[in-house]
Amino acid sequence: MKKYSYVGISFVILIFGIIFIPRIVNRIKNASIVENDRMSASNPVVNQKLSYMKIDGKPKKVPDFAFLNQDSLLITNHDFKGKVYVVDFFFTSCPTICPKMTKNLVYLQNKLKDYENFGVASFTINPRRDTPSMLKKYAENYGITNPDWHLLTGEREDLYDLANEGFNIYAAENPDVPGGFEHNGYFALIDQEGYVRSRYDASGNPIIYYRGTIGVEEKEDENGEKEQITILLKDIKKLLEEDE
């Protein structure tokens, strides 16, 4: 009897190996055993819901601001109420990253032209030069057509406080760098209620800001950093479509 039992068990093991082992090997080769099992098990919400930037455990809201735009109109944070918008800091005479950033924002503008509640707030860090008329010319040169894209200028101290303290996006004057100013090439995503939002990375941590200096066609820069305009576009749409 024992002999036959062993034969039966061996037969079952053999059938299991024939049927299931090739499938497991194939999943491992395609990396799906890690990807799918992880998503269905311990962390199913990663990259599904946009995170909030938090300070002292509380969601970060855009601070109050009031600046003149390219049409010499006073624009405040309240003008963006109910809109999803992107914030960046730039200057019109920038010889390095600003043209790339503006082109990426124009790309988003054109991709989102059918959405009424999408806007952009671009704050200059060189207000002495960037008057409303200078910003108007810059907007025309880059094909800025969205009526809710405001290029904003005002008092230097207020602009730098907004960048460095309001958004924690570095900006400073530096005569030793090209153009005389330096700043991070980040985009901040703001939701309809004025909160800073972003997606989670693969480890479940909020990315906070999106890289604005690498275009979709480039895919990555010389340091191997990946473009994030594609995911920013998806996240903007996600917020916009929440109200539909």
N, C-alpha and C positions, 0 to 999 in steps of 0.2 A: 504493500500500500504506500509506503514511504517513497518508494522508487517512482511510482506513478504521480505522486504529489509533486515531487521535485521536477518531473518532466513537465507537469502542467504549469508550475510557477515559471519555469524557464521559458515556456512557450509564450506566456503572458508578457514577460519582460522583453522577449524578442519582438513581439507585435508592437509594444509600446515604443521600442527603439526605432522600428521601421517607420511608424506613423508620426511620432512627435518630435524626436531629436532633430530631424532635418528642418522642421518648422522653427524650433528654438534657435538653431544655428543661423537660419536665414534672418530671424529677427535681430539677433546679435549683430550680424553683418550690416544690417540696415539701421542699427542704433535705435530701433523702435522699442525694444524691450526696456530700455532705460527711459526713453522719452514718454511713451504711453503709460507705462506702469507708474512713473513718478507723477504724472498729471492726474491719474485716476486715484492715487493713493493719498499722500500726505499734503500736497499743496495744489489743489485743483484751481485756485483763483489767481495764480501768478499770471501777470500780464492780461488779466481779464477786466479788472476794475482799476481805474486810475487812482493813484495815491494822492494824498495831500502833503505838501511841504509843511512840516510841523516845527514850531519853535516852542520850547518848554512844554511839549506835549499838546499844543493847541495848533489847529490849522492856520497857516500863514495867509493873511489877507493882504492885498495890495494896499499900501498906505495912501492916504489922500494926496493928490497932486493937482496942480493947476498950471498949465503952460500954454503958450501960443503955438498954434500949428502953422503950416505952410500958407494958410490963407489969412493969417493974423487973427484967427478966432481963438478965444479962450476955451481950452479943452480940459476937463477934469476927469478923474476916475469915474465919476457918476455918469459921464457920457458913454461909458462902456458897459453900464449896467444892462444885463440881459444879453450881452454879447460874449462870445468866445473870442479871445484875442491873444496875440503873441506880442511879447515885449522884447525889445533889443536896445542896446546902447551903441552909438556909432558917431562918426563925424564925416562931413561931406568931402573933406580933403584927404581922407584916409587913403594911403597908398598900398595898404596890405589886405587886411581881412574884411573890411567893410564892404567893398564891392561884391565880394563873394556872398556875404550875409544878405545884402539887399537883393541880389539876384535870386537867392534861395527863397526869400520872402515873396518876391514877384512870382516865382514858381508856385508857391502856395496860394497866392492871390488868384492866379489864373486857374488853378485846379479847383478852387472853392468859389468860383464866380456865381454859381447857382445858389449859394447860401447867403441869405440876407444878413445873418447875425454873426458874420465873421469880420474881425477887424485887426489892426496892427497899431501898436504904439511904439514909435521909434524916437528915442530920446538922444539928442546930440550931447556930446561931452566937450564940444568946442563952441559954446554959445556966443563967444565974442565974434566969431566969423559966421556962424550959422544963424543968420537972421531969417525971418519968415520968407523973405524974397529968395535967399540962397537955398532954403529948403524947398521952395516951390520949383526952382530950376532943377534941383536934384531929382525931385519927384517926376518931373517931365522927362528928364534924361533917362530914367530907369523904367519908364512905363508904369508908374504907380497910378492906378485908376480907381481903386476901391475908395469910395467916399468915407469909409470908416478906417482908413489908414491915415493916421495923423503923425506927421514928423514934427517933433515938439522941441521948443527952445524956451529958455528963460534965465533965471538967475543961476550963475555957476554953482554956488553953494547948494542950492536946492536940488539941482540935477545930480550933483555928486553924492549928496546925502541919499537921494532916491536909489542910486545905483549901488553904493557900497553898504548902506544900512537898510534901505527899504527892500532891496532884492538880494543883497549879498553877492552882487555881480561886480567884480573889481573894475574900477576905472580911475585913471590918474593922469596928470600931466607929467611928461617925461621928455625933456629936450634931447635925450640921448637915443631915442628910438625914432624910426621913420614916421614922419607926420607930427611928432611932438606929443603924442598921446598914446596911452596903452590901455587895453581893456580886454576882458574875456569875450570870446565870440559865442556867447551862449544865447539861446532863446528861452524865455520863460512862457509857459502856457497858463493862461488865466481863464477860469470858468465864468459862467454867467453871473455868479454871485461875488466874483472878485477874489476867489481863492486860487493860489498857485497849485497847479496839478501836474502830474507826470505819470508815466507808466512805471511798472516795476521791472527790474532787470532779471536775469535768469536765476539769480540767487534769492529773489524776493525782496530786494531793496529798492526804494524809489530812486530813479535816476536824477530827480530834481529838475535839471535843466537839459536842454537838447543842444547838441553841437550844431552851430549855425554856419560853420566855415567850410563844410564839405558838401559838394553838390551831389545830386542823385546820380548823375552820369559818372562822376569820379569814383563813387563807391567807397573809397578810403583814401586817406592822405599818406604822405611819405613816412609817417610814424606808425602806420597800420591801424589808425583810428577809423572806425566805420562811420559812414554817413548816417545821420539820424533824421533827415528831412522826411524820408519815407514813413518812419514810425510816427513822427510828429503829425504828418498829414492824417494818418489813420486815427490818432488820438484826438485831433481837432474834430474830425467827423463824428467820432464817438460822443464827444460832448455836445456837438450841435444836434445830433439825432436823438439825444435824450429828451428833448422838448417836443419832438415831433409825434 
